[in-house]
Amino acid sequence: MGLLEFVHRLVDWMLSWIMMIQNREVGSMTIVRKTGKFEREQQPLMKKLKLFLLFNPLTEWLDTTHAMRRYLHKGAVEQGKKEATSASRKQIRGFVDFFHINMNDFEPSDISAYGTFEDFFVRAHKPGSRPIHSPHDPSNAVVVADSRVVVYETVEQSKKIWIKGLDFSMTSLVMDQQLGPQFANGSVASFRLSPQDYHRYHSPVTGKIKLFRSMPGDYYEVDPFALRSEVDILTRNARDYVVIDTTEFGDVLFVAIGASDVGTVRIHDKFQKPGNDITKGEELGHFQFGGSSIIVAFKEGRMIFDDDLLNVSRRAIATDVEVGMSLGKAIGSKS
């Protein structure tokens, strides 16, 4: 390579990064399912730098200290209080503009209708904006949130490629020695929500609520930078979960996990009561402000994820998806 060609390539690289920073495209690489195109997630540059400083082999030990855990918890609680004040509504316009949020997908679409930033953060989809895939076929599972998803045929595979916490297991996730092993060899989908996303979440399947539990915890980041560190993010963070009993898939585990600046992980009262029916695509609960994560697990031999999601996930790349899109299909009969 000649000197002039090298200079041209260097300038092109620098210009592309300047453009990405202007567009806030400095987050992790994803593939948008609707278009098939690769994009970088929109993320403030300072947040990207913070993640790099905290979650690297030299400094990540700080994240497990008592002082850091108290700091994160205090910050999440204080942030939640601020977002519930009337003064916080001033942030909405800048937030919508910064992240290029299409308010036509939401109801109300007029940002002046939201009394606080918290109200805006838990905004609802406009009816029809997120159609449910095969709504009358319970053997098809659907995407649970507007998010970035990775899927794996086994929990062990997900640990090798995506979730690198030293002590991550299904048992440590649910803190139940009887329930956890039931999903230990099953397939798993990991959904990650960013602050700009719609933060209500929906059931992937149709069935009956079998179990509900709520667990206090920390508020670590759930960015891939953090998830692929040695810190046990998903098993330390605050989380609620339900087990859904289905005819087609057997028991399905749904775990809603809080993260940085999340004040609440809330499963609706109706679905905290065993025996209540739930339909795939039905709203199950919501997060308060901040990034968040969801784990959906199926027992061994009960679920096959869609090929496009599997193929991208094997390359440690997430797919940008929307609520109601196809997730996969049930296999086998109920055991």
N, C-alpha and C positions, 0 to 999 in steps of 0.2 A: 504494500500500500504506500503510495507516494505521500509526501508531506501535505500537499494541497488537498488531496482526497481526505486525509485524516482530519484536517482543519474543517472541511465541509461537514463531515460526519459529526464532529464535536459540536459545531454550531447548530446543526439540525437537532441534535440530542438536547442541547441546552434550550433551544426555542420550544421544543415539544414539552419540556418540563415546565417552562414558564407558562405555556398555554394551559397545561394541566392544573397548575397551581391557581391560575385565574379562574378556572372552571370548578375548583375545589375537588378535582379528580386525583386525589393523592392517597386514597384508601386502597384496599386490597383489590386485586384483579378478579372480576366476575364475568360470567357470560349471561347475557340477558336472554331469557327463554323465549320471549316474544319475537325477538329479532335474530337470535343466533349470533349476535355480535359481542365481542369482548369489550368490556369497559372497566375503568377503575371506579370504585365506589367514591361518592362525594364525601369528603371529610375535611374539617379544618386542619390546616397545616400544623398548627401548634399541638393539636391532639395527636397527630401522627408522630411528632417529635417526642411527645410525652410517653407514648407507648414504647417507642424505641429505647428511651432512657430507662424505663421501668422494667421492661420485659426482655432482658438480654442476660446471657450467662454470668456477667460480672455483677449485675445489680439486682437481679430478680429475688435474691434472698431477702431483700428489704420488704418485699410484698407480703411475706409470711409473718412479719413481726407483729406483736400485739399493738405497738404504736401505730403502724400503718393501717391495721384493720380498724382501729378506733377512729383514725382520721377519715377513712373512707366512709364508715358508718355515719359519723357526725356530718360529713359533707353531704351525704345523700339525704339525711333528714332535713338539714337546713335548706337545701335546694328545693325539696318538696314543699316546704312552707312558703318559700318565695314565689314558686309557680302558682300557688293558690291565692295570691293577693291580686286585687284589682289592678295594681300598678304593673303587674307582669304582662298585661294584655298589650303593652307597648312593644313587647318583644316579637309579637306574632308576625307583623309585616316583614321585618328584617329576616326572620327565620324562613318564611315562605320564599322570599326573594333569594336568600343565600343558597337554599337547597333546591330551588326551581320546582316547588311542589305544585302539582296541578290540582287546584281547589275544585275544579269541575267534577272530580271524583268523589267529593264529600258533601255532606249535608249537615248544617248549612254550608254553602260555598262562599258566602260573604264573611270575611274574617272579622268584621265589626260585630258580628252576632255572638262572638265568644267573649264571655265576661272576664276570663282569666286565661293565662297560658296553659294552665292545667286542663281547662275545658277544651281548649284547642288541641292539646296533645292527645286526648282520648276521643277526638272527632270520629264520627261514624261515616261509613261509606254511603254514598248515594245508592238507593235501591237499583239493582241492575248493573252497577259498575263492576261487580266481581261475580260473574255467573259461576255456578257450581257445576263441575264436570260430572256428567252422567248422574243427575240428581236422584233418579229413581232406581239406580243400581247400587246396592249397598256393598257389593264386592269390589268396587273401586274406591280407594281412599283418596283424599284430596289434601292439598297444601293448606296449612293452618294459619298462615300469616303472610302479609306482604313482607318479604325478607330475602335473605340469601341462604340457600340450603345446600348441605352436603348430605349424601345418603350412602350407607354402607350395608352390605349383606350380613355382616357380623359386627358385634361390638368390638371384638379383637381387631378387626380390620380398621375400624374408626380410630382406635387407639394408636395404631401404627402410622396412620396417615394424617389425622386431623387433631384429635384430642390427646395432648401429650402429658397431662397431669400425672404425677408419679403414682397416685393412689386412686385414679379414676376407675370405678366399676359401677355396675348397675346397683349393687348392694349399697355402696357408699353414696350413690346418688339419692336413693330412696330411704336410706338408713333403716332397712328392714331385712333381717337375715332370712326371712321366709319368702318375701316378695322378690327381692333382688335376684336371687338365683334363677327364678322363672324366666327372666329376660336375658340372662348372662350370655347365652349363645344365639340370641335373636338378632334381627336386623334393626337398624337405628337411623333416624333422620334427625339432623341437628339444624335448627333454624336460628338465624341470627338477625335481630332487628336493630337498626340504627336509629338515632334520635329523630330523624326526619320521617321515619316510616309511620304508617297507620299502626297503632299499638293495641288494637283489640285482636283477640285470637279466637280461632274457631275449631270445632271438632273435626278430626280427620275422618271419622267413621260414624256409623249409626249403631246405637246400642243402648245399654243401661249403665248408669253410674254404679260401680261396684264398691269403690273406696275413694275417700278424699282425705288428704293430709296437708297441713301447712307447717312449714319449717322455717324458723328464723335463721339468719346468717349474715354474710358479708356482702359487699357491693363492688366486687372487682369488675374490671372491664371484660367484655366478652368478644373483643376484636380478635381476629385470627392470630395477631401478634401475641396476645395473651393466652389464648386457648392452646397454642402450640409451644408454650413455655412449660417449665417443670412445675409451675404453680397449679394446684388443684382448684381451678376456678369454679367449675360446675358443681363440685361437691362441697364447696364452702359458701357459695352465695345463697341468699334467701330464696326460697322456692315453695310453690304449691304444686300438688299433683293429684291427678285422678287416675283410677283404673276404670276403663270402659269395657264392659262385657258385651261381646258381639257374637252373632251367629257365624259370620264369614271369617273373621280373623282370630277368634278366641279373645283373650284379654289383651287390651291395648293400653300401654302406659303413656300418659301425657304429662310432662313436667314443665311448668312455667317457671323460669329462673330469672330473678332480678339481676341488675348489674349497676354500673356507675350511675349515680343520680336518680335511681329508681326508688320512689318513696313507697310504692305499693305493688305487690303481686297479688292480684285479686281474681279468684274464680267465683263466678256468680253464685249467690246463695242457693239457687235452685239445684246447682250441680255439686253442692257440698253434701247432698242428701242421697245416700245409696237407694237405688230402686227407681230413680227418676230417669225418664227416657231422654235421649239426645240424638239429634239427627246430624249427619255429616254436613258441614258448612254452617251449622248453627253456632252463634256466638257463645263462647265458653267463659270468657273473662277478659281482663285488660291489665296492662301495665300503666303505672304513672311515668313521669318524665325520665328519660334516659335510654341508653341502649339496653337490650334485653335478649334472652335466648330461650328456646324451647327445644326439648328433647321429646321425640315420639318414638317409642320402642314397641316392637312386635316380637312375639315368641318365635322360636326357631321353626322354620318350615311353614310359616303362615302368610308371608308377604313377599312379593317381588316388586321392587321399585322400577319405575320407568327407565328404559335403557339410556335415554339422553341424560338423565340425572346421574345414573351410575357411572357412565363413561367419563363425565366431567369430574365427578367426585374422586375417581381413582387417580386423577392428576392433581389432587389437592386444590381444586378450584371450585368455588361455590357458584351456584346458579341463582340468578335474580328471578324470583318468582312472585306470584300474587295469590291471594286467598282464592280457593276454589279450583285452582288448576289441578290436573291429575297428578297424583303422587305415586300410585302403583296399584296393584291388584292382589286380591286374596288368592292363596293357593291351598289345596288340600281341604279336608273337612274338619269340622270342630272336634277337638279331642275331649 
